[in-house]
Each structure stands twice: as structure tokens, then as C-alpha cells.
């Protein structure tokens, strides 16, 4: 996973904090990620191939990168991040959800 990120033109510039934030958010977003998926892609035990446009926009705002690169990041981290346990969020995390997610109906209490 880290090798793919390191070799990516844009993702290689992500901070460790930014990457950790997105990975920490994934378990909190599982319901939001699965909800718009087709029936074939809605198995809660398997990370879907794609994120919805609203989730891409949310994570794009959190990371400060284009949605295209968020999709690239998802393709790289989805399998590993999907199986991680839910961990408590910080006040900074709640602020990121409020700032970048609320307008798209994305909140950290979606689990």
C-alpha cells in the first residue's frame, strides 16, 4: 500500500497525518460507502470498488486534493482500511466532518 502511494505522482505528497485521517475515517463511513452501491457491491465484509461522488468530494476537501486522486487513493487503501476497527475521533476529526461533510449529508455518526 505505502509503495503504491509513494510511487503516485500526487499521493506521494500526502502527509502522514492526512493519510492517517482518511484511514481512520473509513470505518466510520462504512454505511455511507455501502449505501449507494449496487447489490453486487454492497457486501459489508468487502470494500466496494468505488466511492460515491459525495464521499469523493468530502475526502477531497479533507485532503486538499482532486477527486480523481481520492479515487486513486481509495483503489490503493480500500482493502486494508476496510477491515480496521472503529477508533475514537478527535475534535479535529469532528471539525473536518462538519466543514467538509455536512453539506453532503456525511457525518461521523453514520455507523
C-alpha positions as CSV (number, residue, x, y, z in Angstrom):
1,X,0.0,0.0,0.0
2,X,2.7,2.5,1.0
3,X,4.8,1.7,-2.0
4,X,1.8,2.4,-4.4
5,X,1.3,5.8,-2.6
6,X,5.0,6.6,-2.7
7,X,5.1,6.0,-6.4
8,X,2.0,8.0,-7.2
9,X,2.6,11.5,-8.7
10,X,0.2,13.3,-6.3
11,X,-0.4,10.9,-3.5
12,X,3.3,10.7,-2.7
13,X,2.9,14.3,-1.4
14,X,0.2,13.5,1.1
15,X,1.2,14.0,4.7
16,X,1.2,11.0,7.0
17,X,-1.4,12.9,9.1
18,X,-3.7,13.3,6.1
19,X,-3.4,9.6,5.2
20,X,-3.9,8.5,8.8
21,X,-7.0,10.7,9.0
22,X,-8.6,9.2,5.9
23,X,-7.8,5.7,7.0
24,X,-9.3,6.5,10.5
25,X,-12.4,7.8,8.8
26,X,-13.2,4.7,6.7
27,X,-14.6,2.5,9.5
28,X,-16.9,5.5,10.5
29,X,-18.0,5.9,6.9
30,X,-18.8,2.2,6.0
31,X,-22.6,2.8,6.0
32,X,-22.2,5.9,3.8
33,X,-19.9,4.0,1.5
34,X,-22.1,0.9,1.1
35,X,-25.5,2.7,0.9
36,X,-25.3,3.9,-2.8
37,X,-23.6,0.7,-4.0
38,X,-25.3,-1.8,-6.3
39,X,-26.5,-5.0,-4.6
40,X,-23.4,-6.8,-6.0
41,X,-21.1,-4.3,-4.3
42,X,-22.9,-4.0,-1.0
43,X,-21.4,-6.8,1.0
44,X,-20.4,-5.3,4.3
45,X,-17.4,-7.6,4.5
46,X,-15.9,-6.4,1.2
47,X,-14.8,-2.9,0.3
48,X,-16.6,-1.7,-2.8
49,X,-14.5,-0.7,-5.8
50,X,-15.8,2.9,-6.0
51,X,-16.8,5.7,-3.7
52,X,-19.9,7.9,-4.3
53,X,-19.4,11.4,-5.6
54,X,-20.3,12.9,-2.3
55,X,-17.7,10.8,-0.4
56,X,-15.1,11.7,-3.0
57,X,-15.9,15.4,-2.6
58,X,-15.8,15.1,1.2
59,X,-12.4,13.3,1.2
60,X,-11.1,15.7,-1.4
61,X,-11.8,18.6,0.9
62,X,-10.3,16.8,3.9
63,X,-7.1,16.1,2.0
64,X,-7.0,19.1,-0.3
65,X,-6.6,17.1,-3.4
66,X,-8.6,16.5,-6.6
67,X,-11.4,13.9,-6.5
68,X,-9.5,11.9,-9.2
69,X,-6.7,11.4,-6.7
70,X,-9.1,10.5,-4.0
71,X,-10.4,7.7,-6.3
72,X,-6.8,6.6,-6.8
73,X,-6.2,6.6,-3.1
74,X,-9.3,4.5,-2.5
75,X,-8.2,2.0,-5.0
76,X,-4.9,1.6,-3.1
77,X,-6.1,1.6,0.5
78,X,-9.7,0.2,0.3
79,X,-8.9,-3.4,1.2
80,X,-6.6,-2.6,4.2
81,X,-8.7,0.3,5.5
82,X,-12.0,-1.6,5.3
83,X,-11.1,-4.1,7.9
84,X,-9.8,-1.7,10.5
85,X,-11.7,-1.2,13.8
86,X,-13.6,1.9,14.6
87,X,-11.4,4.2,16.7
88,X,-12.4,7.3,18.6
89,X,-12.3,10.6,16.6
90,X,-10.6,13.7,17.8
91,X,-12.1,17.2,17.9
92,X,-10.1,18.0,14.8
93,X,-11.8,15.0,13.1
94,X,-15.3,16.3,14.1
95,X,-14.4,19.7,12.7
96,X,-13.3,18.1,9.4
97,X,-16.6,16.2,9.2
98,X,-18.5,19.4,9.9
99,X,-16.5,21.6,7.5
100,X,-16.3,19.2,4.5
101,X,-19.1,16.6,5.1
102,X,-22.3,18.1,6.5
103,X,-23.3,19.8,3.3
104,X,-23.2,16.4,1.6
105,X,-25.1,14.6,4.4
106,X,-21.9,13.0,5.7
107,X,-21.4,12.9,9.4
108,X,-19.2,10.9,11.7
109,X,-22.2,9.4,13.5
110,X,-23.3,7.3,10.5
111,X,-22.2,4.0,11.9
